[in-house]
Amino acid sequence: MEKVVQLIRCPRCGKSTVWQNNPDRPFCSEKCREVDLGRWANEDYSIPGPEVQPEEDNPEF
């Protein structure tokens, strides 16, 4: 029986990579995975929604 290899495109660079046994999936490499994480950390990506202002009397902010 033949194994089916599932190819995906890296969401960062677009390079084709395999899904199976890929520790960096959905990315093609550790570098692409870390660059994406850094973009989230720098707030280059965001999820749209209303801006929330912290309350003056709320000690959690």
Beta strands, then each sheet from edge to edge (+ up, - down):
strand 1: 7-9
strand 2: 16-18
sheet 1: 1+ 2-
end
